[in-house]
Amino acid sequence: MPSTAGTAGGTSSDYFSVVKAGKEKEGAGIISPTDPVTPGGGGLMGRLKNLGKTGKRGAMAPETPGAIGTAAEETVAAEVEPEAEEKLNPEQTKHLNLLSSLLSNQILPPHPNDAPTVTFPPHTTVTISEMTASAEASGGMVLFSGSVGSLGADVEALEMALPGWLLEYLLAGRFILPPSGTAGQKMGFLLLPWKGGKEVLPELVGSQSRLTASRFLRVSKVAQYVHDKLLNAAKEREAQEPAEISELLSEEDREYEVLCNEQVLSIGMTLAAVRQYVWRNAGELVMHYRIKES
């Protein structure tokens, strides 16, 4: 469960924190990442097979009149000066290895609540550009250009143009931030009792209702957090003022739901998705909880 800083008596472990505030044909090369990727280019498996491939051997030296030596010696002489080995760009090698790893495992796309389906007209242009120091003035260096209607045929070119972090998210459902970006993984929000029902529930942490949690925490965890906090509060009241056992059992069986902007949230949504698609406000995210309506 979320990690919440207790107001008295140490801390407890949960998700929240309370804030007091086949070989290719010879001659096939590997596409340079600095060149735009043309849709319909070579296949991915061909590029993977070409990874680490050395240059062709030199042709057999033609015989000259009066040459002395055996056929074996002539073969050795022909191989003395082979073509230079192909130089692979380290970044491209890393990209191809990542693609190979992702495609060799089960495809696990992100949850629809995190990446909902959006329909665009087939003629909509899709462009992927890379910002570099030299290309900044011109608006970036184009790596891929196509249309929505042709993306199915251009998928291999698209895989070569997409950055590695996006491939991991789309193919494996992993969203990894560098160490410098860990601070952006958490977000603050207010969690308050719903005032519109017949029974108004108590606040979870007194006057300190602002919490912080991972942007990828799901609403189901928030609802479970509410349940656990209210159940613990009921047990504390029962210890101080013994009440009917049935009241405590009723508290254990209760289910809660979370709302934002008067809308009941799907338990599969993340906090980031709630903020972007439901809250849609520049201010701090505000959510409410209430007893689940049957």
N, C-alpha and C positions, 0 to 999 in steps of 0.2 A: 504494500500500500504506500501512498505518497509519504514523503518525509516532511513532517510538520513540527515546527519548533514549538514546544509546549510553553505555556505561559507560566507554569510553575512545576518544578520537579523534573527538570531535564528534558530530554528529547525522545521522540519515538520514531520508528522507521516507517515511512510510507512514501507516496509519490510526490507529496506537496511540501512546500516550505512556507511558513507564515511570515509575512513581511510586516514587521510592525509598521512599516510604511508601505587424284591421278596427276602426273607431272604436266606442267603447262608446256606449250610450244616454246621452242628456243626464241629468245629475244623479248619475252614478256617481262616487263619491269614492274616494280612496285610503285604505286602512286605516291608522289611526294605530298606530305601534309600541307605544304605551302602552296600547292596548285589546287584550283577549284576542282571538286569532284564532279565529273560529268555523269548524269543519270544514265544507267544502262551499261556501265563499265564492266570490267572483269569481275568474275564471281569471287565471293569471299573465300571459299575453300581453295580456289586456285592461288589466292594471295597468301593464304596460310601455308600452303605447300611450298610456295616460293621463298618462305622465310628461311634465311640462312643458306640459301642455294648459292653455290659458287659459280663462277663464270665458266664459259665453255672452254674446252681444251682447244689449243691452237691446231690449225689444219696441218696435215702431213706435208713436210717439206718436199717439193718436187725433186725428182732425181736429176742429177746433172751428169753429163758424160765424164767418165774417168773417176767417178766417186768410188772410194774404197771403203768397205765396211759391210757388216751384216745387216739384215733387216731389223734385228732387235736394236742395233746401235742407231739406226735411222729413226726408229720410234722414240727412243730416249731423247735424241736431238730435237725432235719435233715438239716434245713436251717441256723443253727447258723454259720456253717463254709463253706460258699460258696467259689468257686474258686476265686482267686485274679482277680480283674478287669484288662482287657487288657490295657497295657500302650501304648498309641499312641505317636509316635514321633511328636513333634510340627511342624517340617518342612514338614513332610509327610501330616499331617492334613491340613496345609496351602495349599499344592500342590493339594490335593484332592478337597478342597473347590474351588480353582481357576479353576480347570478343570470343576467342576460342574457348576460354574457360566458361563464359556465360552461356554460350550456345550448346556446350556439352552437358549442361545440367538442365533440370526441369525449369521451364519458363514460369516465373512467379511475378506477374504484373502487380502494380500497386492496387490497393483497395479502391473500388469505384467511388467511395466517399472522399478519398484523398485525391484521386485523379478522375473526376467525372467525365463522361463522354460528351464531347462538344461537336456538333455537326457544322461543317463549313461547306460552301458551294464548291463543286469540283474544280472550278477555274481559279480558286484562291491560290495566290503565289506563296510558296514556302521557301524562305531563304535562311541559310545558316552562315553567319559571318563570324570571323575571329578578330578581336581587337588587339592590335599590336602597336608598338610605338611608331613604326613606319607607316602603318595604315590608318592611324587614328584620324588624321586630317581628312581622309576620304571616306570615313564612316565604317571602316573595317574591311577585312579581306574576305571575299566570298568563298566559302568552302563547298556550298551546295545550293543549287537553285532548281526548283521544280514546282509542281502544282499538287494540290490535294488529290486530284483525280488520278495522278500518275505515281503516287507514293508506293502503291503496291508493287509496281514494276521496278521502282527505283530503290527498293529497301536496302539492297547491298551497298549502294552508293551512300545512302543515308546513314547506314551503320558506320561507315568510314568517316563521315563528317561530324557525327554527334560526339560530344565530349564524353570521356569515360564515366564521369559521375552520373550523367544522364542515362547512359546505357545501363549502369548498375541499378538505377531506380526503375527503369522501364522493364528490364528483363529479369531482375531478381528482387525488386521491391526494397532495395537497400538505399538509404539516403545517408551518406557519410560526409560529415563536415570535417575539415582540417582542424587541428588543435586550436588554432587561432579563432575558429568560429564556434567553439563550444558555448560561448556566452549566448549566442543567438538561438540555441536549442531550447532555452527556457523562455517562458512568457508569463506575465502577471495577469490576473483576472480576479473579478469579484464574484463570490458565490453566496447568494442571499436566499432567504426563504421566500417562497411565492406568497403574495398577499391576496390573491384572488380567490382562494378556496375557502371552504367552510372552516377548516382547521388550519390555523397558522402555526407552522413549525418553528421551533426556536432556532436561533443562529448557532452555527457550528462552533465558532471560536470567539464568542463574545463580540466585542466591538471591532476585533481584528478580522475582518472578513476578506481581506485581500490575500490571495495565495499565489504561489509560483509553481509551475510544473513544466515538464517537457512539452514542447509544441506538438509532439506526436502522441501524447497521452489521449486515449480514447474516452468517449463520454461514458462508456460502461464502467470505467475505473472511477470516474467522478461520482456516478450514482452509488457505487459500492462504498466509496469514501464517505458519502453522506449517511448511508445506512450504518456503517461502523461507528461513526461519530455520535449519531443520535442514540444508538443502542448502548454505547458506553456511558453516555450521559444519563440514560434511564437506569442503568445499573448503579451508578453513583447515587442517584436520588433514592433508589430502593434501599441502598445500604444505610442511608441517613434516616429515611422515613419509610419503614416497611410498608409496602403496598400489596395489592392483590397479585398473586403469581400470574394470573391470566393477563394482567396488563403488560408484564415483562415479555410473556410469550407472544403477545400481540405485536410488540415492538420488533421482536426477532423475525416475524413473518412478513413484516411490511416491505413493500417494494417502492422504490422511488424513481422518479424521472426528472430529467434536467431540461430546462427551457431556455431559449434565447430569443429575444424579440417576439415574445408571445408564441413561439413555435417550439413544439416538443422535438427534441433532438434525437436522431438515430444513434443508438448505442455504439455503432461502428465508426462514427465520425471522430476525427482528431480535433484537438483544440485549434490547430492551425486552420483546418477546414471550416470549423464553426466561425472563426473570426473572418475568414475571407468570403464565405458564401452565405452566412446567416446574419452575423453581426454587421458587417459592411459599414464600419464606422472607424474614424481615426482615433477615437477615444479608447480607453481601456475596456476590454471585453467584460461584459456583465452577464452572468447566468443565474438562473433561479432553480430551486429544487422544490418538489412537492411530492405528496403521496401519489403513487401511480394510479391513474384512473382506470377502472375496469371497463 
